[in-house]
Amino acid sequence: MMFGTSIHWTTFFYLLIDTVIVFIAVIQSAKHKKLSLRRYITLGLLYIAYNLTGGFLPTDTFPEPIIVQYIITYGVAIALCIYMIYYLYKDYDITLLKFRLSVRNITILIVGCFIILFLIPYFLTNSLDSARLLFTIPVSIIAFAFLGLFYQRISNLDNPDSFFSKRNKLAIVSLCCIALLPILTVIGDYQWLTFTVMNLAFYAIAAMEINRYLCFLKNRPEIFDVFAFTKEPNQEILKTKIIYGDLTRREVEIALSILRGMTYKEIAKDLYIAESTVSKHASNIFKKTGSKNRSNFLSRFRTKKN
């Protein structure tokens, strides 16, 4: 314990590491606006809040009743887990899974469980352990059901692209860590274990972002050809930059796949999205690069690369 509070030294260590990571992400986002790190920074801020509230609370210096402190800590943890799901939904262009597990429905379900199975039982029995057990059992079932469905949604053992393969593994690691939170909460207040597992999820997401950036670096010649075209003629193009123009990160991935000669069906399989979604992104790419269609896009930018 540190500073006369309940925070464990490991939790404080993760708090410092997460703060440094977020600070670096903010700087990089300001330097390269097209990196689109806003969602990652938001996730990092939630992790900082999670480490702070979970590490320092409960404390005797906080005004009574004690349940207020647990509402704060559980509320931040729930917000973090839901945002992690939202983050992966956006990264994979997933809008809906089986059993209508959209982000909105998951939020309603978990918040409803917290009110009905945690707060109400606590006020009726005044037993924190009983309320915690009632709450975590259904939430654990929901978490592992979602993990299984997500794995089924993105699993593609035939995918030869190392970038997507690594991203999928890291996404599964992060979700496994999130799914373990309810179980770790029931086991007991072992900060060194719970916060290690939870922060591992954040570092897996950080590795996903680094892997994405390295992929952009590896394919910089192709990316430059496409994005440099979208700049105004009178603007100086800096070849040291990785991303140009108005294309999103998803459009970057699809543009590279198109340049490699992949069909929309193959791209959809690699990215785990609908073929119609790929077609929509492709239309945006062609519009932003001044291309009439796929053939025109390939003839202009493939020739440049060669």
C-alpha positions as CSV (number, residue, x, y, z in Angstrom):
1,M,0.0,0.0,0.0
2,M,1.2,3.5,-0.8
3,F,0.6,7.1,0.4
4,G,-1.5,5.9,3.4
5,T,-4.2,4.6,1.0
6,S,-5.4,1.3,-0.4
7,I,-3.5,1.6,-3.7
8,H,-1.0,-1.2,-4.4
9,W,2.4,-0.3,-5.8
10,T,1.6,-2.3,-9.0
11,T,-1.6,-0.2,-9.6
12,F,0.4,3.0,-9.1
13,F,3.0,1.7,-11.6
14,Y,0.3,1.0,-14.2
15,L,-1.1,4.4,-13.6
16,L,2.2,6.0,-14.4
17,I,2.7,3.9,-17.5
18,D,-0.8,4.6,-18.8
19,T,-0.3,8.3,-18.2
20,V,2.9,8.3,-20.2
21,I,1.3,6.3,-23.0
22,V,-1.7,8.7,-23.2
23,F,0.7,11.7,-23.2
24,I,2.7,10.2,-26.1
25,A,-0.6,9.5,-28.0
26,V,-1.8,13.1,-27.5
27,I,1.5,14.4,-28.9
28,Q,1.4,12.0,-31.9
29,S,-2.2,12.8,-32.6
30,A,-1.4,16.5,-32.7
31,K,1.6,16.0,-35.0
32,H,-0.2,13.5,-37.3
33,K,-3.9,14.4,-37.2
34,K,-4.8,11.7,-39.7
35,L,-3.7,9.0,-37.3
36,S,-7.1,9.2,-35.7
37,L,-6.0,8.5,-32.2
38,R,-9.0,10.2,-30.5
39,R,-10.6,6.9,-29.6
40,Y,-7.4,5.5,-28.2
41,I,-6.7,8.6,-26.1
42,T,-10.3,8.3,-24.7
43,L,-9.6,4.7,-23.9
44,G,-6.4,5.7,-22.2
45,L,-8.1,8.3,-20.1
46,L,-10.6,5.8,-19.0
47,Y,-7.8,3.5,-17.9
48,I,-6.2,6.3,-15.9
49,A,-9.6,6.9,-14.2
50,Y,-10.0,3.2,-13.6
51,N,-6.5,2.9,-11.9
52,L,-7.2,6.0,-9.8
53,T,-10.6,5.0,-8.6
54,G,-9.9,1.3,-8.2
55,G,-6.6,2.0,-6.5
56,F,-7.5,4.8,-4.1
57,L,-11.1,3.7,-3.3
58,P,-12.5,2.8,-0.9
59,T,-10.9,5.1,1.6
60,D,-12.0,6.2,5.1
61,T,-11.4,9.9,4.1
62,F,-14.3,9.7,1.6
63,P,-17.7,11.0,2.9
64,E,-20.2,8.3,3.9
65,P,-22.0,6.1,2.8
66,I,-19.5,3.6,1.6
67,I,-21.7,2.4,-1.3
68,V,-21.1,5.8,-3.0
69,Q,-17.4,4.8,-3.4
70,Y,-18.4,1.4,-4.9
71,I,-20.8,3.1,-7.3
72,I,-17.9,5.3,-8.5
73,T,-15.4,2.4,-8.9
74,Y,-17.9,0.0,-10.5
75,G,-19.2,2.8,-12.7
76,V,-15.8,3.6,-14.1
77,A,-15.0,-0.1,-14.6
78,I,-18.3,-0.6,-16.4
79,A,-17.7,2.5,-18.6
80,L,-14.2,1.2,-19.4
81,C,-15.4,-2.3,-20.4
82,I,-18.2,-0.9,-22.6
83,Y,-15.9,1.5,-24.3
84,M,-13.4,-1.3,-25.0
85,I,-16.2,-3.2,-26.7
86,Y,-17.1,0.0,-28.6
87,Y,-13.5,0.5,-29.6
88,L,-13.3,-3.0,-31.1
89,Y,-16.6,-2.7,-32.8
90,K,-15.4,0.4,-34.5
91,D,-12.0,-1.1,-35.4
92,Y,-13.7,-4.1,-37.0
93,D,-16.6,-2.3,-38.5
94,I,-19.0,-4.5,-36.5
95,T,-22.4,-3.1,-35.9
96,L,-24.3,-6.2,-34.6
97,L,-23.6,-9.7,-33.4
98,K,-25.9,-12.6,-32.6
99,F,-28.6,-12.1,-30.0
100,R,-28.7,-8.4,-30.9
101,L,-25.5,-7.7,-28.9
102,S,-25.0,-4.2,-30.1
103,V,-23.0,-1.7,-28.0
104,R,-26.2,0.0,-27.0
105,N,-27.9,-3.2,-25.9
106,I,-24.8,-4.4,-24.0
107,T,-24.7,-1.1,-22.2
108,I,-28.4,-1.3,-21.2
109,L,-28.0,-5.0,-20.1
110,I,-24.9,-4.4,-17.9
111,V,-26.2,-1.1,-16.4
112,G,-29.5,-2.9,-15.7
113,C,-27.7,-5.8,-14.0
114,F,-25.7,-3.3,-11.9
115,I,-28.9,-1.6,-10.6
116,I,-31.1,-4.7,-10.2
117,L,-28.5,-7.3,-9.1
118,F,-26.0,-5.1,-7.2
119,L,-27.5,-1.9,-5.8
120,I,-31.0,-3.2,-4.9
121,P,-29.6,-6.4,-3.2
122,Y,-27.0,-4.3,-1.3
123,F,-29.7,-1.9,0.0
124,L,-31.9,-4.9,1.0
125,T,-29.2,-7.0,2.7
126,N,-26.4,-4.5,3.4
127,S,-24.0,-7.3,2.3
128,L,-21.4,-6.2,-0.3
129,D,-20.3,-9.8,-0.9
130,S,-23.8,-11.1,-1.7
131,A,-24.5,-8.1,-4.0
132,R,-21.2,-8.5,-5.8
133,L,-21.8,-12.2,-6.4
134,L,-25.3,-11.7,-7.7
135,F,-24.0,-9.0,-10.1
136,T,-20.9,-10.8,-11.4
137,I,-22.4,-14.2,-12.3
138,P,-24.7,-12.9,-15.1
139,V,-22.1,-10.3,-16.2
140,S,-19.5,-13.0,-16.5
141,I,-21.9,-15.1,-18.6
142,I,-22.5,-12.1,-20.9
143,A,-18.8,-11.3,-21.1
144,F,-17.7,-14.8,-22.1
145,A,-20.7,-15.2,-24.5
146,F,-19.6,-11.9,-26.2
147,L,-16.0,-13.1,-26.3
148,G,-17.0,-16.4,-28.0
149,L,-19.2,-14.6,-30.5
150,F,-16.5,-12.0,-31.2
151,Y,-13.9,-14.7,-31.7
152,Q,-16.2,-16.6,-34.1
153,R,-16.8,-13.3,-35.9
154,I,-13.1,-12.5,-36.6
155,S,-11.6,-16.0,-36.7
156,N,-10.0,-16.7,-40.1
157,L,-7.2,-19.2,-39.9
158,D,-6.6,-19.0,-43.6
159,N,-5.7,-15.3,-43.5
160,P,-2.1,-15.0,-44.7
161,D,-1.7,-11.3,-43.9
162,S,0.5,-11.0,-40.7
163,F,-0.9,-7.6,-39.9
164,F,-4.5,-8.8,-39.6
165,S,-3.4,-12.0,-37.9
166,K,-1.5,-10.1,-35.2
167,R,-4.4,-7.6,-34.8
168,N,-6.9,-10.4,-34.3
169,K,-4.8,-12.1,-31.6
170,L,-4.3,-8.8,-29.8
171,A,-8.0,-8.1,-29.9
172,I,-8.8,-11.5,-28.5
173,V,-6.2,-11.0,-25.7
174,S,-7.8,-7.6,-24.7
175,L,-11.3,-9.1,-24.7
176,C,-10.2,-12.1,-22.6
177,C,-8.8,-9.7,-20.0
178,I,-12.0,-7.7,-19.9
179,A,-14.1,-10.9,-19.7
180,L,-12.0,-12.0,-16.6
181,L,-12.8,-8.8,-14.7
182,P,-16.1,-10.0,-13.1
183,I,-14.4,-13.3,-12.0
184,L,-11.4,-11.4,-10.5
185,T,-13.8,-9.1,-8.6
186,V,-15.5,-12.1,-7.0
187,I,-12.2,-13.8,-6.1
188,G,-11.2,-10.9,-3.9
189,D,-9.5,-7.5,-3.7
190,Y,-6.2,-8.5,-5.2
191,Q,-5.1,-5.3,-6.9
192,W,-1.8,-6.7,-8.2
193,L,-3.8,-9.4,-10.1
194,T,-6.9,-7.6,-11.2
195,F,-5.1,-4.4,-12.4
196,T,-2.4,-6.4,-14.1
197,V,-5.0,-8.3,-16.1
198,M,-7.0,-5.2,-16.9
199,N,-4.0,-3.1,-17.9
200,L,-2.8,-5.9,-20.1
201,A,-5.9,-5.3,-22.3
202,F,-4.8,-1.7,-22.7
203,Y,-1.3,-2.7,-23.7
204,A,-2.7,-5.2,-26.2
205,I,-4.7,-2.3,-27.8
206,A,-1.5,-0.2,-27.8
207,A,0.3,-3.0,-29.6
208,M,-2.6,-3.1,-32.2
209,E,-2.1,0.6,-32.9
210,I,1.7,0.3,-33.1
211,N,1.3,-2.7,-35.5
212,R,-1.1,-0.6,-37.6
213,Y,1.5,2.2,-37.8
214,L,4.3,-0.2,-38.8
215,C,2.0,-1.5,-41.5
216,F,1.6,2.0,-42.8
217,L,5.4,2.5,-42.7
218,K,5.9,-0.8,-44.6
219,N,3.5,0.3,-47.3
220,R,4.5,3.9,-47.4
221,P,5.2,4.1,-51.2
222,E,1.7,2.8,-52.0
223,I,0.1,5.0,-49.4
224,F,2.0,8.1,-50.6
225,D,0.9,7.5,-54.2
226,V,-2.7,7.4,-53.2
227,F,-2.8,10.1,-50.5
228,A,-0.4,12.6,-52.1
229,F,-2.9,12.8,-55.0
230,T,-5.6,14.1,-52.7
231,K,-3.5,17.1,-51.6
232,E,-4.1,20.5,-53.3
233,P,-1.5,21.1,-56.0
234,N,-0.3,24.3,-54.4
235,Q,0.4,22.5,-51.1
236,E,3.8,21.2,-50.3
237,I,3.8,17.4,-49.9
238,L,6.1,16.1,-47.1
239,K,7.2,12.6,-48.0
240,T,8.0,11.9,-44.3
241,K,4.3,11.8,-43.5
242,I,2.6,8.6,-43.5
243,I,-1.1,9.5,-44.1
244,Y,-2.3,12.1,-46.5
245,G,-5.7,13.5,-47.6
246,D,-9.0,12.7,-46.1
247,L,-9.0,8.9,-46.1
248,T,-9.8,7.1,-42.8
249,R,-7.7,4.3,-41.4
250,R,-10.2,1.8,-42.7
251,E,-10.0,3.3,-46.1
252,V,-6.2,3.1,-46.0
253,E,-6.4,-0.6,-45.4
254,I,-8.9,-1.2,-48.2
255,A,-7.0,1.1,-50.6
256,L,-3.9,-1.0,-50.0
257,S,-5.8,-4.3,-50.5
258,I,-7.3,-3.0,-53.8
259,L,-3.8,-2.0,-55.0
260,R,-2.7,-5.6,-54.3
261,G,-5.4,-6.8,-56.7
262,M,-7.7,-8.3,-54.1
263,T,-11.5,-8.6,-54.8
264,Y,-14.1,-7.0,-52.6
265,K,-15.0,-10.5,-51.4
266,E,-11.5,-11.3,-50.4
267,I,-11.1,-7.9,-48.6
268,A,-14.3,-8.5,-46.8
269,K,-13.1,-11.8,-45.6
270,D,-9.7,-10.4,-44.4
271,L,-11.3,-7.4,-42.6
272,Y,-14.3,-9.4,-41.3
273,I,-16.8,-7.0,-42.7
274,A,-19.7,-7.3,-45.2
275,E,-18.8,-7.1,-48.9
276,S,-21.3,-4.2,-49.2
277,T,-19.3,-2.3,-46.5
278,V,-16.1,-2.8,-48.6
279,S,-17.9,-1.5,-51.7
280,K,-19.0,1.6,-49.8
281,H,-15.5,2.3,-48.5
282,A,-14.1,1.8,-52.0
283,S,-16.6,4.3,-53.4
284,N,-15.4,6.8,-50.9
285,I,-11.8,6.1,-51.8
286,F,-12.4,6.6,-55.5
287,K,-14.3,9.8,-54.9
288,K,-11.6,11.2,-52.7
289,T,-8.8,10.3,-55.1
290,G,-10.7,11.5,-58.2
291,S,-11.0,8.1,-59.7
292,K,-14.0,7.1,-61.7
293,N,-14.0,3.4,-60.6
294,R,-11.8,0.6,-59.4
295,S,-10.2,0.1,-62.8
296,N,-9.4,3.8,-63.1
297,F,-8.0,3.8,-59.5
298,L,-5.7,0.8,-60.3
299,S,-4.5,2.1,-63.6
300,R,-3.5,5.5,-62.0
301,F,-1.9,4.4,-58.7
302,R,-0.6,1.0,-59.6
303,T,1.3,2.5,-62.5
304,K,2.8,5.1,-60.2
305,K,4.0,2.5,-57.8
306,N,5.8,0.6,-60.5
